[in-house]
Amino acid sequence: MQRHLILTLALMLAVGLSARAQDDTAWVRHLGGDEPLMGRAVAVIGTDVYTVGELQAGEMNFFVARYDGDGDSLWVRSYESTDNEMVVDAVADGTGHLLVAVMIEGDPQEMMLVKLNAVGDTVWMRRQPGLMPRSLAVGPDNAAYVWCNTGHPTPFDSLVLLKYGANGDQLWQRSHRFGEMNQAAGCAIAADRVFAAALVHGSGGMEQMLIAFTSGGDTAWTRLLDVIGNAMPAALAPAPEGGFYFSATEGPMLKLVRCDSEGELVWIHDFPTQTTPENYRNLAVDGHGNVFFATQSPQMTLGFTAVSPDGEELYSGESEVGGEANAVAVDADNRVIVVGTTMEGLPGAVTIKFTWAPGVLSPGRGALPAGRTTGATIIKNRTLDLSLPKTGHWNAVLSGVDGRQAARLYSGSLAAGRYRFSLENLAAGTYILNLDGPEYRNTSRILIP
């Protein structure tokens, strides 16, 4: 695999640096040239941003662009070979290196894992014939885990998890086969567990499977997540207290789920999805445990949604950049980065840094636009936890779906923080929670089973 600087990209990048930030954006950077480019993945090291994607110049090869926190270009590199390469995922490790998982199209298909240093040089590269990578995660020991399907001789015959040490040595390989078809989705690491998701064809038809591995490769447990119905598994990310977030798409909706470390449901939340739900390749988590996913509005503009550990929608960031949103990350300052592909003329890779962070309100906007209605949060233990971002006068009222007030949980002054309210006296059913406070208004649905 050869490496060289993409001169046409560097020229276009100089134009991109003059782009004016709009709406919730701190800066927007475009990469384009004489060949189509697709922005597929994003990783951060500190406040530096690594945009990873594909350059189509005869064969499809991958590229990496590095920006500093102000959006200035540090370097752009392409990694050229004679193979068709499709970027699957990119993750930074704890030593300032970037790992990129790539699927090589061919007969058979191959998994390729590449480790790059801070200037884009290849530290090592590993290939595994017959596997199709779907997700990548890095553990606290800087070992890399690649979650794959088998692609040869029988596609989707088995699920495979590979572990590589920081030096590139393959430490182990584990396989699972649950049915006639086994399609890998996301994977994530929390505490000492590797969590992975898949869509499998079992005795009950298509089913969503969650698997927990130990760092030594043993299977800790498997779970069927029947609460998401026929939704397609998409991505995983670590959640507080050793659990994980899990996303899946179903028609026009994204289902966001939080599970504990044993795979038990904590809550499930529905959000309107983008035009191309298969673009939900990953989730990101900030230092507060909030989870983020990239969005695409009905007007085809790129943005993001932030959700608290309690399942409350915190914010929806917007831009005026049109295209497909493919990946999201959060930097060391808890600023959100979205990478995607613009579709005007030749496709180009776009990177957007947003101004919003927890506790930071954009000018003229509250923590959640007034009147926004979020999906339904399932209340399992008859208690409702609310996070209040500011000190002031707060009103929390529950109403039935018919609009009649069912309970006034609180009305008065409260300091910023987390509070728990009992729902013991309410019958099972769906309720509307109206929460009003200083510079804040939120309407959400809760379900008491």
N, C-alpha and C positions, 0 to 999 in steps of 0.2 A: 504494500500500500504506500503510495507516494504522497508527499505533502507539498503544497505550494500556496502562495498568497493569491487570492482571487482579485486581480486588478480591477475588473469591471465592478466588482462589489465595492471595492475601496472607493472608486469614483462616485458611485451612487450613494455611498455612506456619507460622503461630504455634503451632499445635498440634504440627506436625511437629518443631519445635525442641525440644520436651520429650521426644521419643522417647529411650528408653534404649538406648545401644549394647550389643549382645550379641555373644557369640562372638568372632570376629576383627574386629569392627567398631569403628571409632573414633567414628563417628556415622552416623545414618540420617536422611534428610530426605524427607518426602512432599509432593507437590503434588497437590491434588485440589480439587474444587468441585462445581458443579451440572452440569457437562458432563464427558464422558470425556476423560482426558488420557493420552497415551502418551509415555513416555520413550524416545527413539530414538537419541540421539547424545550424546557428552560430549567436552569439550575442556578443557585446563588452561592457565593462564597463571601461572607461578610455582606457588603453592599454591592459587590461586583456581580454582574449578570452575565450568564452564558446562554446565548441563544443557539439552539442546535436544530438543524433541518437538513433538507435535501436540495441538491443542485442537479438539475437535469441538463446534462451536456452530453448527448449521446446516451451513455449509461447514467444511471442515477447514483450519485455519490453524496456523502454527507459533508456538512460544513459546520464550523463552530465560530461564533462571533462573541468577543468578550467586550463588555462595556463597564466603565466604572459607575459609581453611584450617581454621578451627574449626567450619565448618558454619553460620555465621551468614549470614542472607540479606542480600545487598547490594541486589538488585533483581530483579523479575520483569517481563518485557515480553512482550506478544503482538503479532503482526504480521498484521493482518487485511486480507483482500482478498475479492473475490467468487469466487476460484478455490479449488478443492480442492488443498491443498498437502500433500505427503508428504515429511518430512525424510529425506534420504539419508545425509548425513555432515556433520560439523562439525570444523573444524581451526583452531587459533590460529596466527597468523603471528608473526614476530619483532619486531613493533612494538606488540604488545598489542592487536591487532584480532582479531575472530572472523569466520571465513568459514563460511557455511552453504550447503550444496547442497540444493536442493529440487526435487522433481518435481511439476509442475503437471498434474493430471489434466484432460484436455480432448480436443478433436478439432481440431487435433493436440495431443499431449502436448508439454510444454515443459520445458526445463532452466532453472532460476532459480538464480543465484548472488548471495548477499547478503553484503556486508561491513559489520560493526557495530563501533562504537568501544567504549571501556571502560564507558560508561554505557548501551549498548544502542541508541544512535542509528544510523540507517542512513547509512553513508558513501557507498556506491553499490550499485546493484542492476543485474544484467544478466540478460536472458532470451534464450533461443535456441529457437525453435519447432522441433518435429519431433525433439527429442532426449530420451532418458530417462537422467538421470544415475545412476551406480552407485557412484562413489567420488570422493574429493577429496583432494588433496595440495598442500602448500605448499613451495616451494623455498627455498634459502638467500637468494635475492634477493627473497623475499616474493611471488613470482609464484604464481598459483593454477593448478593443473592439474585438469581435470574429465574423468573417464573415463566415456563414455556409450555407449548403444546408439542406433541410429536407431529412432524410433517412428513416423515418417510419411515417405513414404506406405506403406512396408513395414516393419512392426516387425521388429527384430533383423536387418535386412538388412546393416548394417555396424557397425563399431566406430569411435568417434570420440574423439579426445583434443583438448581445447581448452586453450589457455594464455592466461591473463589477466595483465597486468602489475599491480603494486601499486596503480596508479591506476584500474584497471578496464578499460583498453584491451585489446581482444582482439589478441593478438600473432600467433597462428597457429591453424590447425585442421588435424588430420591424420586420415585415414580408412584403415581396413583392412577388407577383405572376404575371408574365408578359405573360406566355404562358403555353403550356403543359409541357415544360421542362425548368428548371431554374438552371443553374450550376454556383455556385459562383467561383470567381477567387481571385484576390488580393484585399487588402484594405490598406489605408494609411491615416494619419492625417496631415493636413496642416492648419495653422492658427486655426480657430475654426470650421473647417469642417472635417467630416469623408467621404472619397471618397472610393467607392467600385465598382468593376467590375464584370460582369457576362456574360455568354453566355446563351441566351434565345431563345426559339422557338416561334417566333411571326408570324404575318400574312405574313411577307415576307420571311419566312424560319428561318434559324439560324441567329441571330443578336447579336451584341456586345452592351451591355448596361452598361452605367456609371450612378452611383447614388451618390448624395451628401446628407449627413445627417448633421443636426446640432448636437451639443453635447447633446442637450435635446432629440434627437431621431426623430425630425421632418424631413421630406423629403424636402430638399431645391430645388432640381431639378433632372430630369432624362434626359439622352441623349443617342441617338443611334449613335455609332461611326462607320459610314458606310465607312469611309476613309480607314479602315484596311481590307476591303473585307471579306474573309472567315477565317481570322486568328483567332486562339484560344486565348482568353484572358489569361494572365499568372500572372502578378504582378503589383503592384503600389508602388510608393514612393513619398514623398513630394518634390516639386520643389520650386525654389525661387518665391517670390511675391505671395505666397498663392496658387499656382497651384500644379500640380502633373505630375509625369512621369508614363507612362503606357506601358507595354510590352505585345506582343502577338506573337504567332508562327504560321507560315504558310509554310509547306513543309520545304525547306532548309534554310528559312530566319527567323530571329527575327526582328519584327517590334518594334521600340522604338518610342514612341509618347510623346510629351510634350503638356499639356493642361493648360489653365489658370484656375482661380478659379471658372469660370462659365462653365467649360467643353468645351470651344472653343479651336480648334486646334491652336497650336503655330507652331509646326513643326512635321514632321514624318521622320524617318530615318530607313533604312534597313541594316541589318548586316547578314553575313553568320552565320548560327546557328550551334550548335553542333549536334552530332549523335542522341542524345536523347533530343529533344526540350522540352519534358515535365519536364525536370530537371530544367528549368528556374523557380524556386519557388519564387525567390525574387529579388528585386533590392536594392542597397544601395546608399546612398548619403553622400558626405563628407561636410566639413565645407565651401567649396567654391560653393556648389550647383551642383558639378559634379555628374553624376550618373554612377553606375558601375553594370555590370552583369558578372556572372561566365561563362567561356567558356570551351569547350572541342575541341581540335584540331582534324583534320582528323587522326592524329596518336594516338588519345585517351589520350592526355596529358592535364592536367588541367591548366587553366589560367584565365584571366579576360580582360575585355575591359572597358575603361573609356571614357565617353562622356561629353562634356562641356554643360552648360545650353543653349548654342546657337545651340546645335546639332552637334558639331564638334567632331570627334573621336580624343581623346587626346593621347591614348596609348593602346597597347595590351600587357599585361604581360604574360610571358610564364614560364612553369616549365617543368621538365622532369618526373613528377609524372604521371603515367597512372591511368585511372579510370573514374568515372562519377563525374562531377561537379554539386553539388546540391544547394549551398548557398554561399552568399557573404556578407561581412560586411566591414566597414571602422572604424578604431580605432581613438582615440583622436589625434594622430599624422598624421592622414589622410593616414595611411598605409592600404593596402587592405589585407583582410583575405578571403580565399576560403576554403570551407569544401566540401568534397566529399567522395566517396567510391572507394577503390582500388579493383581490380578484379583478382589479381594473387593469386591462391590458394583460401583459405577462404576469403570472402570479409572482408575488414577492413576499419575503419574510418581514414581519413587523414585530417590534418589541415595544410594549407600553409600560411605563412606570406610573402608578397612581399615587395621588397625594394622601389618600385616606389611610389612617391607622387607628387602632382602638384608642378611644379618648380624643381623637382629632376629628373635628367637624369641618367639612368643606364650607366655604362661605355661602351663607343663605340656606344651608341644608342641615337638617337634624340627623341624628344617628340612623333614622329610618324615615324615608319620605312619608308624609302624612297620608293616611288612607290606604297604605299598602296592606294587603291581606296575605298572610303566610299560610303554609299548609297545616296539617293536623299533627300535633304532638300527642303521643299516647302517654297517658298518665297511669303508671302501673301500681304505685303505692299510695294513691289518694293524697299525695302531697304535690304542690306546685312550687318549684324554685324559680325565682325571678332575680335577674341581675340588673340593678339600677345604676346607670352610668354617672348620675349627678345627684348631689344633695338638693333637696327642694320639696315642693308639694307634689305628691303622687296620688293618683286615683287608679285602682285596679278593680274592674267590674267584670263579672261573668254574666253573659246573657245566653238564652237558648237560641236556637236557629230561627225561632219565630220572632226574635227581637225583644222578648220579655226578659227583664232582669231576673237572674237566678240567684246571684249572691254578690254583695259588695265586699271584696276581700280586704280593701284598705282605702282610706281617704285621709290624708294628713301628711305631715312632714316626715321625711325619711332621709337619712344620710346615704350617700352612694355605697353600694355593697350588694351582697346577696341575701335574700330573704326567702323563708319557706312558709307557705300557707297550706292549711289543711282543707281538703275537699271531701271530708268524711260524710258530710250531710247532703251531698249532691247525689242524685240518681245517675246510673250509667247513661251515657249518651254523648252527643257532640255539643260543645259549648263554644261561644265566641268570647275571647278575652280582649277587653279594651284596656290598654295601659297608657296613661297620659302622665307626663311630667315635664320638667324644664327642658325645652327644645326637643321634645321627644313625644311621638305618638305612634302606637303600634296596635294593629288589630290582627289577632291570630286565632286559629282554631285549636281546641284541645279535645281529645277523645278519652272519656273515662269508660273503660271496658267493664 
